[in-house]
Amino acid sequence: MKSKNFFVVFVVVLALAVLSCGAWAVQEPEYAEGEAIVVIRGASPLICGVRSLTEENMRSTAASAATRSGGSVIQLFSPVEETPSAATEARSARAAAGGRLTVAHLRAAEGESTEEFIARLKKDPDVVSAMPNYIVRCQAAKIPNDPLWPRQWGPAAIKAPEVWRHGTGTAETVVAVIDSGVIYDHPDLKDNMFVFCKDLADKMCAESGGIISGDFAGSHGAWYHSKIHYGSESDPYQAVSIGPASTIDGEISDIDSGVRETMSHIGDVTGHGTHVAGIIGAAGNNGTGVSGLNWKVRILPVNVFSNSFFGAQAETSDIIRGIDFILAAKRAGANIRAVNMSLGMWASPLEMEGSAYDLKIKEMSDADILVCIAADNEGEDIDDPKDFLHKGRRPYPACFKYDNTLTVGALKEENGGLLPDILYTNYSTSGQWVDIFAPGTGVLSTCRTTKLLGAEWDASGYISASGTSMAAPHVAGAAALLFSFYQSKSAGEVKKMLLEGADGKTAKEGYSAYGVLDLNGAWEKGFGGTPVTPVSPDVDTSGDILSVLAELPADISQLTEIFSEDQLVGTEEGLYLDFDIVGRAVSGLGGREIEDISLFPVFRLSDGAMTDGRLCAAAFELDGTDFREGGSREDIAVCKIKPDCTMLEYQWAAGEDEYVNGRYTILDEAGNIFHGRFDGAKKYTVVLFVADNGDFDLDNRAGVIVDPTAIVAFKKDERKNSGGGCSAAGVGVSLLAVLIFAIPAVLRRKG
């Protein structure tokens, strides 16, 4: 009888993004380049009946190994005891003779990369192991060094630091901010501003059918605004490019001066848009000011506000022009994944539903853009407003509801907890209109340094502000961070992660549909799936091979001697090794470019018949999509991943005589050993052979085997240029991106 249970394996895509109009972005190094930490087997003289290594012996051993590999010795560490589980099975016989191993820090020859040096070292028969000199960072939570960070309560409230340890954003993700503009040369924002290269700007204008016009090359975005007249014709200005020359303090008269050079450099007419932009993407860990939810991102300002008798206001026609600009940039190749709209007004549903404004919001949603919208600040129940000015009306765009829109209410921090802020929040008792709540009261972020319009300015460049305007960019920033991890996911998929990962204990009943934004919960939803049912190996396991059905521990209690909590991600399906560890372990594997990695949950084998050294077999059935479609066995690698960012590669077993420790085989649907090319429509069973307490067993004790396994699929075709715009102050940006997404793998019990 066959069981149809499914589980989700993780897929990690490690891709070098191509150069897109300029130079490479500077990356935070993962390890000290050109160095390796090496364990070496050497002479072990018997001194007073105890096998030992003197410093002279160790230095000689390390120097010999370094010389053979063309390197040099930096320093020595204390020697370690060689045991059968410290090396491969092939070397265990030599280990049995006893002795201690030299541990040395080596430097490669000038010009040789870390990967090349380690590959050379591993060919040395006396080298037991070699690893990069990784730069280790705190994994409990990543805290930036920005001096105003202690005054920022929002990121911690939504658990951003817990997610930052996995990554802090990429310059390939673009968030458009429809608002009052952005002070684009603000010290905390200038490095994260989107820049239109000429090719993108020309293509955008050419493909818009004449709707988009203007010279946007080198600019950061566009300003669409009008002279606001009450009771007379609207007088719209032509689009004004934003920047790139330094912003000016400006006078109110400059806003509608008609001098395009002046208007182009105002930046932000109120400071509101700059505050929003800082929440999304103020540069983090740069020792300056505050930290945005993304330390690296690209902010695209679309200014739609102007001056009026009542202060800063925007006409709907200008908002629609701004939306057209965003859609044109998206179609031309700018990687716009989210839009923030911290603006709104109340109107009759009869007027708004089916209107041009409505259809333009839908068009952004249909373009796979996540549109994050402030819920308004009137303190009304949208379903049943009490104030006579609001009866029969609703706030828009907050009440435009489409597949990829999110309406956000505001939270305040009180007595160490989170509460909906009624003073600033427009909420729904039924949850029909507001999707989620996020920090909105007393939020510290970037702003103008001089007053122009409005009150969002401070000479320091930072100010606290309150409202759903501050809540919406928390969601837009969270979405951008998730897109940086899951670049293949659609806007709808990331929206689902945000909503399903929300904390429903607060601001849900009577306030919103899902509760409070929980970024860590959303991140973990990216690894979703259904329960796993491992299968019994359908191979001849007679003789000394013990067939064991894998267990999938639900909590870390059974694994505390092997993993720390920081190294595992808990899901409903089981525990998965942190993808940072997996990515580092397999990078450079086989010298080939990796297409994706299917990560198994941490599995455990336990059986009363298991004894030290007993060979065991465990099996998992996977879809053909978990391998490279059309590829052969030579296009994959099966690896056991260790928590120290190293790995061991399982070797192919072509038949029963090769079923030994550290081997694997693949069976087709008929139960025969697989040959040929993988078919995505078929299923395959991977059988792993692991010796209890051997080198492929992590727990180092008899009677139990623990092993997280990954299937690496190598890329066949040459990498193609990726689409997208230009950024980083006139140069293109390319990153080493770690992308994660989930694909299903089916496990069925055979027999």
C-alpha positions, 0 to 999 in steps of 0.5 A: 500500500502506498502513502501519498504524503509530501514534504518540501525540500529546500532549494538553495540557488547560489548564483553570481549575478551578472554585471548589469551596467557597471562595476561589482558591488563590494561584498562582505567577505565570508572568509579570509582570502588565500588562507586555509585551516588544515589538519595534517597527519605527520610523525608521532614519536613515542615520548615516555610511553605517550604519543605526542607531537612537539612544536618542532614536529608540528612545524616541520609537518605543516611546512612540508604540507605547505611547501607541497601545496605552494603555500606557507605556514601562518601559525600552529594550533594544539594538535588533535587526537586522530580517531576513526571518525576524524578521517575518511574510512580509507584512512582509518587504518592508518589512524588505528596506529595511533597518533596526533594530528597537526592543526595549522593555519596556512597561506596560499601562494600569491595570486592563488584563490582560497578554493584553488588552494584548498583543492590542492591541499585535499589532493595531499594524502597526508591532509585529513581536512582543509577548510577556509578561514571563515569569518564568523559572526554572531548568529543569535541575532544580527545587530547593526552598529548604527548609533541610533539603533537602540532607539529603533523599536520597530525592527526588533518588534517584527524580529528582523535581527533574527532574519538578518543573520541569514542576509540583510538584503540585496541591491538587486531588489527595488522598492518604489516609494510613491510619496513626497520624494526622498532626500537621495543624498542623505548619508543613510540613503545615498548608497541605496538609491536606484539609478537609471542607466541610459539603456533602461531610461531610453527603453522605458520611454520608448516602450511607453508609447509616448506616455513616459517622456523625459531624460531620466538617465542618471536620475533616481526617479521622477516627480509628477506634480501639478499646480493645485487650483481649487475650482479651476483647471488642473495645471500638471507639470511635465515629469521632473527627474529626481537628481542626481546632483546634490539636493538643495534646501529650497524655498517653498517657491522653488517647488512650483518655480518652473525651473526644472534644474531647481525642481529636480534637486529639491528631493523631498518636499516634506520629509515624509517620503524620506522617513518612509524610505529610511524604514525600508532601506537606510543603510545598516551597519555603516556606523551612521544613524539608523538601520533600515529593514534592508541594509542593501536595497534600491529605493526608487522615489516617485514624488507625487506631492506639491504645494497648496494652500493647505500644505503638501497635497497630491492629485490623483492624476499625478499618482496615476502618472507615477504608477505609469512611470513605475509600470514602464520601468518594470516592463523595461527591466527594473526589478521592482518587487514592491511599492509603498503607498503611505498616502490616502483619502476617503471617497465613495466606493461607487466612485472608486471601484472600477475607477482609473485609480482602482485599475492602476492599482490592479495593474501594479498587482498584475505586474507581480509587484507587492503594493503595501498601503497605509490603512489611514489614520482616522481611527475609524472602523472601515466597515462601519465608520461613525464620524459623519464625514466618513459615513458611506465612504472608505479610505483609498487606496487602502480599500483597493483589494487585489492579489498583490495588495496589502493594507497595513495598520499601525502598532504602538509599543507599550509596557514592553508589548505591542498594541494597535494604536487607535489614535493613529490607526484606521482598523476594521472590526471584521478584518475585511480591509486591514490585512496586517499590523506593523510598528507605526508609533514613535518610529525613528527614521531618516528625514529632511534636515531643513524645513520646506513643507510639513513637520518631518524635518530635523537638523540631525537628519533623523526624527520620530514620526507616527502613523500607518504611513510608518507601518506600511514601509515596515511591511514593504521593507520586510517584503523586500528582504524576503525577495532578496532571499527568495528571488524566484518567488512571486509577489503573491507567494511573498504576500502569503508568507507575510500573512501566514507568518504573522503573529495572530495573538495581537491586533487580529480579532476586531482589528485585522485579518492576520495580526502582527507582522513577524518577519522571522515567521514569514521567513520560515514560511518560505520553507513550508511543506507537509509531513514526511514519510520516509520509505524503506530502501527497495534494495537488497540489504541482506548480510551486514546492511541494516535497513532503517526507516528514517525519523524526522525529529520535530525539536532540537532536544534529540540533537543538542550535542550536534547542533545549536539552535542557531543552526537549525530552522524548525518547521512543521515538517521537521528541522532543517540546517540553516541555508547559510551553512549549506550554501557555504558547504557546497560552494565551489563543489566540483568546480562547477556552477550550481543550479540548485540544492535540494536539502533534506530535513535532518534525519535520524536513524535508530534501531536496536540492532545497530552497533558501532560500525554497522552499515545502515541504509535509508531511502527517500523518494523524490520527484524528478524536478529535484534533479536537473531536468534532462541531466544525468547522474553526472550532473548531480552530487549527493552531500552530507552537510556538517554544521561547521560549513563543511561537507562530505560527498557521497559516492555513486554505488553502481551495484550491490557490491559497492554498497558501503559507507558513504555511498548512494544509489538512485532507483527508478520507478521500477526499482532498478538502478537509475541510468539515463536522464532525469525526467521531471514527471517521474519519481526516483528513490535515493538510497544512502548507505551510512555506517553507524559512528562513521564519518558520515554520521554526525553524532559520534556515538553508537546506536544512532545516526544523524545526517542532513543531506543535500542533492546538488544539481549542477548548471549545464548552460552558460549563465545568461544576463539577468534583466533589471535596471541600474543602480548604485550611483551610476554604476550597475550592481551585481551581488553574490546572491543566496536564493532560497525557494521550495519545491515538492519531493514525494515520499511514499512507503513501498511494499 
